[in-house]
Amino acid sequence: MHIRKNDTVKIMIGADAGKTGKVLKAFPKKGKILVEGINVHKKHIRARQEGKKGQVIDKAFPMSVSNVKLTEKRSEK
């Protein structure tokens, strides 16, 4: 896999096509990456304790590496 953490990528396919973001985490065995602010869905959380309310949170889900294009490599130190 040619994309790693801290690289900047451009989304080519999907609802977020045309957006750019920084790679937060890479999953090379699965061929997926987690991009900051991209592929975010609403997730409903059930109330775990009595008297507490459930909530809706925004959660970023991994996306396939084949749907992105590398625009800038991470800075080498």
N, C-alpha and C positions, 0 to 999 in steps of 0.2 A: 504494500500500500504506500503510495507516494505522498499522502497527506498526514501531517502530524499535529500535535498540540501546538497552539499559538500561531499556526498558519492562518492567512486570510483567504477565504474562499468566496466564490460567487455561485449562487444557486441558479441552476440552469433549467430545472424541471420542477413543476408543482405549483402550489398556491403562492409560494414565496419567490417565484422565479424573478431574477433580476436583482435581488437583494444581496448584500455582502455581509459577512460576519466572521468573527474569530472562532477558531476551533477550540472548544473547551476540553474535549476528551475524545480519544480515538479508540475504537474497538477493532483492531486488525483482524482477529479471527472471524468476526461477524461481517466485516467489510462495511462498518457503519461509523459515523462520526456524530458528535453532539456540537451544534453550532449555536453560539450566543444569540438569543432573540429570534431564532428561526425554528419552524416546526413546533410552535407552542400551541398546546391544546388546553382546554378547560378540563379539570379533573374534579369530580365530586367526591368529597370525603365524608364518610358516615360519622355520626357522633359516636364516640367510643365510650363515654361515661354518661350516666344518667344526669340530666340537667344541663348538659353541654350541647351546643348547637353544632350541626355539621357545617361544612364550608365548601366553597368552590375555589380551587387554586389553579394558577397557570403553571403548567409543567412542560418543559422542553423534552421532546422525544428524539432519539437518534434517527438519522436519515442515512440512506445509502450513499456511499462514496461516488458511485457512478452518476449521481444527480448533481454533482458540484464540479467546479473548475477552480484549480489553484490560481490565485492572483498574486499572492505575495508570500514568500517563505518566511519562516520565523527568523529572528535575528540570531546569528551564531555568536556565541560568547567564548 
